[in-house]
Amino acid sequence: MRVKKTVWTFFMLIMAATLVLIVNSRMQLTSEVIVGSSDQVFVKTNDLDNPMKGYEKTDNVSNDKYADLSFPNITISDWQYILINKDNKLRSYAPEVKQIGSSGMYFDKRAIKNLNELLDAAKEAGYTPYISAGYVSFASQQQAFNEKASELSQNGAYTYEEAQKLAEEIVAKPGTSDHQTGLAIDIMDQQYEVLDYSKMNAEFFAWLDANCAQYGFIKRYPSDKESITGWDEPWHYRYVGKEAAEFITQNGLSLEEFVAHYG
């Protein structure tokens, strides 16, 4: 009788320890997050919070507070204004790109002159700009997304369907990434293994925010626009042309708000 009781107690202890390990693995899960470069650069992070929380659909963006602004007279269908996000998916869009110096990253060849001028100006100002991500094709994003879902399901903590849902919170689904436009870059003053904005060079980003528009760039995902854009990536910049960039920057708009004005 005592032997049976001992075996039962031991079995219960094993079950309790197993449960603790499962719970702990879910709470401390670390993942590699693709940031969109053409050669699949990954960044490790412990943050699995949903970056799409509070997302507002583009067609619901209200322009009431911008009613008195005189928007530029542009053709919103021109290539530099292309909008890709979770509500504007593009599968086949593939711009002709050119390598950014010797970085191994690529950018739309129609705007690479502007990018090089921005980088040269940053260097002249005393900074060392580092491009961590550029153009990423639909196929590459699909591969990254599938790999992330597979990785999350490997330890058995999630089914593949659950892993896919979780992957959407970490990696942009194919056809929804701004990097597919070929007009987006992730930039910092030096290479960081962890994308933690609070630890980056604040002086460099202050300079970049003050000067990027004159080269045709905007901060694509500022923290205070997360509820509209769906992402909080203050190191992510996007080419839209000088006229639009200066207007967007001066009036504190997101690209979603700017495009929504034109209907």
N, C-alpha and C positions, 0 to 999 in steps of 0.2 A: 504493500500500500504506500509506504514511504517512498519507494523507488518511483512509482507512478506519479506521486506528487512532485518529486524532484524533476522528473522529465517534463511534466506539464509546466512547472515554473520556468525551466530553462527554455522551453519552446516559446512561452510568452515573452521572455526577455529578448529573444531573437527577433520576434515579430515587432516589438516596440523599437528596437534598434534600427530595423529595416525601415520602419515608418519615419523615424527621425531623419535618416539619410535621404529619403525621397523628398521630404519637405525641405530639408536644407539645400538639396541640389536645385530645387525650383527657386528658392529664395536667392541663391548665390550664383545663378547661372551667368556665365560670361560668354559673350558671343563676339564674332568678328563681323564688323559692319562694313559693307562695300560703300565706298564714297564716290564711285563712278568713273574711275580712270580707265583709259583704253587698255591698260595692261593689268587690270584687276588689282588695284591697291586696296588692302584691307586695313581697318583700324579696329583695335580691340576696345571694347567698352563694356561696362557693367550696367549701363542704362538701358533697360528694356521697356521704358515708358513709351506709350503710343504717341509718336510724333504727329499723328493725324487727328488727335483728339480736338474736338471743337471746330472741325473743318466746316467751312461754309461753301456750298456749291457756288461756282463762278456765276451762274445765272441768277443767284440770289444776292450777289454783292450789291449793296445799296450805294448809289452815287448822290444821294440827296445832299450830303454835306459838301459835295464838290460841285453843286449846281451852278455856282457863280464863277467857276474857273473857266478860263478860255483855253480849251484844249487845242493842241497843235492840229493843223489841217493836214492830216496824214492819211495814207491808205493802209489801214490796219492789217490788210492781208499780205503786206510786204514781208519778205523773209525774216527781217530782223525783229519782228513783233510776234513771231510764232509762240504760241502758248501751249505748253505741255504740262498737264497735271492729272490728278486722278479722275477728273471729269472731262478732260480733253486728251484722250488717248490717241497716239499716232504709232501705228505699227511699221509702216513702210518708209517713213521719213528718214533719209540718210544723206546729209549734206556732204559736199566735197570738202575734205579737211586737209590740213597741213600740219606738220610737226611743229611744236612750240620749241624752238631752239634745239637743244639736245636733251630735253627733259623726258622724251618718250611719251609725252602727252600730245594730244591733237586738238585743233581748233578750226572752225569754219574759215576757209581760205579767204573769203570775202571780207572778214573782219580781223584777220590775224595781224594786219599792219597796226590797227588800233590797239590791240593787245600788246604788241611789242613796244609801242610808244608808251603805254601805261607802265610796263615793266621797266623800261629805260628811265622814265621819270622817277619811279620809286627808287631805283639804284642811285640816281643823281641826288636824291633827297637823303641818302645815307642808309637805305634799307636793303635787305637781301631777300627779295620776294621768291617764294618757293611755291610752285604749282603742284598740288597734290592730286588734282583730278581735272580732266578735260572732257573731251568727247567720249561717249560710250554708246555703242550701237545697241539696237533692240536685241539682237542675238546675244550680245555679251551680258546685257542686263537680265535676259531670260536665264542664262546660265548661272549668273550670280544668285538670282532668286531661287532657282531650283536647288543649288548647292546649299544655300542657307536653310531651306526647308528640310532637306535631307539631313543636314547636320543636326538640326534641332530635334529630329525624330529618332536619331540613332540610339540615344541612351534609353529609349523606351518610356520616357516621361511624357511624351506627347505622341498622339497618332499623327500620320502624315498630314491629314486634313487640319488638325490643330496646329501643327508646325507651319503649315502654309499661312494660316491666319496670323501667327506670331511673326513670321518672316515679313509680312506686309507692314509690320510696325517698325521694322529695322531696315529693310531694303525696298526701295521704290519698285513697284511692280513694272515689268517690261511695258513700254509704251507710255509710261507716266513720268519718266525722269526728265528733268530739265537738261541734264547732260546730253540727252539724245539730240538736242537742237544743234549741238556743236558750238554753241554760243556761251556756254557756261564754264566757269572755272572755280575750283576751290583753291584759295590762295592764302598764304600766311608768310610771316617774315622769316621763318625758318621751319625746318621739318619737325612736326610733332607726332609722336606715336599715338597719342590720345587726343581726340578733337574736343578739348576743353577750352572754350573761348576765354574763360576767366584767367587762364594761365598763358595766353598768347600775348603778343606784343601790342598793348593797347595803343601806344603811340603810333605804331604803323597803321593800325586800322582806322585811327582818327584821321591820319593823313589820307588813307585810301578813300574813306567816306567823303572827305572834303574835295578830293581831286578826280575821282573815277569818272564822274559825269562828263567832264570836258573831253574824255577819250571815248565816250559813248557807253559807259558801264553804270549799272545800278547794283546796290546790295539787294540780291534777289529774295533772301529769306530772313529779314530782320526779325528779332525776337518779338517785337510788338505787333507783328503782322501774322503771327502763327495761326490765329483763328481763321484767317482768310486764305493764306497760302498752304497751310497744313504742315509746314516745316519750320524749325528754328535752327537755321544754319547761317550765322552772321559772317562766316568766312566765304560764303558762296556768292560770286558776282556774275553778272549776266550782261552781255552786250545787247543794246537795243537801239544804238545810234545816238549821236550827240543831242539832237533836238528832243527826243523822247526822254533820254537819260536826265537831262537838265530839268525838264518839266516834272518828271516823276520824283526826282530828288528834292527839288525846291518845295514841292507840295506834299511830301510825305506819303506818296502813294505806293501801293504794291503793283506788280505787273498785272495781277488779276483785276484790280480796280481800274487801272488804266485801260485795259482791253475791254472791260465790261462797259465802259463809257461809250464805246463805238458800236455796241450792240451785238 
